[in-house]
């Protein structure tokens, strides 16, 4: 807490370079990364739902022929 107060009161923040516009939250790069992350989450949800509706063979118990 003391370091933060000294950082503000001594105006050390003026010596820090601002973040490049490429890495700003509203930049094209960050917006694209956010969209890709959201897409990957939707894909994971869809795969989970598809596996619940139609389970893959690896989740089914083995079927043995009846004698």
MOQUI-V895806 format. One line per field, one symbol per residue. phi: phi as a letter, one per 20 degrees, with the letter a starting at -180 (. if undefined). psi: psi as a letter, one per 20 degrees, with the letter a starting at -180 (. if undefined). burial: I if it has 9 or more other ideal C-beta (glycine too) atoms within 8 Angstrom, else O. A space follows every 50 residues. Layout:
BEGIN
phi = ???
psi = ???
burial = ???
END
This chain:
BEGIN
phi = .fffffgffelfffeefffgffdffeffffffffffffffffffffffff fffcffffeeffedfed
psi = gghgghgghikihhipqqpqhhjqhjrgghhghgghghghghgggggggh hggnqrhiiqqqpqqp.
burial = OOOOOIIOOOOOOOOOOOOOOOOIOOIOOIIOOOOOOOOOOOOOOOOOOO IOOOOOOOOOOOOOOOO
END
